[in-house]
Amino acid sequence: MSNILRLLRTSRPSNPLHTLRSSRPTLSRPTSRPSNYFSPSHSPSPFPRSRPYSSYTDPSSQISSNLTTLYALMGLNIAVFSYGAYAQAQAQQGFPAPYTKFMRNMSCNLTDVLHNNAYHTLLTSTFTHFNLFHLAANMFTTYYLGQFLCYAPVITPGRLLTIAIGAGLTGSVGYLWQRYLSTGAKGVDYRRGVGFSGALMGVISVAACLAPSAKVQLYGIVPVPLWALVVGYAAYDGYYLNDNNSRIAHSGHLGGLAFGLAYYVLRLRGLRGMRY
């Protein structure tokens, strides 16, 4: 799942949001920001101004809780990567046992799941990355596009966790199913799937359903609405789905995307404050 966000890693929201900004970690405009990521222009939030909260709920508190949840997910990814790097260093120094155990328990492999009942790896592999670039690309996109959900009125910390974890699990299922078709149930599979990309595709697909017209800038130049971005990813992953030479788990991406769309249709569509 290393290159799911080849385009997104250089994309940016083209319209920094003013009131309920999906691309800011706080409600107030920061005094400084990376100039190469954001446009200096202002535009209204893509989310509705009507409040779906009860009279006892502070919207700013809701957003803060959502952001805390988002940062916790990012922190978990970083912590797992850090331990993996430490275990790998130990293996290179002649102590391979910790890294071998890490690989077995934190990456998703068809043979391990079918024959060793390693079902927990469907979840743990979601938070695992084997190289820094993979981690950085996923966390960069999680930070910027994940905030589209954090500022959405209908999103709560529980819903954000459900989307991320559910999409991660279905992404793992999609990956294993594709590997099953490639190797067969009795075959030995040497490939291992890792990465937050499946979960991230779920987050992006829900964000696109909530704010389809909100735009990001590909390579900092081309403004693209979120709905078109998701359609483009689906087409790209679908086209390369059965490419055995690809190191990208396209089936995992599609599994996460499918969960996000299903969650929106079944749980979020029609909630108060969604029409705009």
Helices and strands as residue ranges (DSSP letters): G 8-10, E 12-13, H 59-92, H 97-106, H 110-116, H 121-124, G 125-127, H 132-150, H 157-183, H 197-210, E 215-218, E 222-225, H 226-239, H 250-263, I 264-268
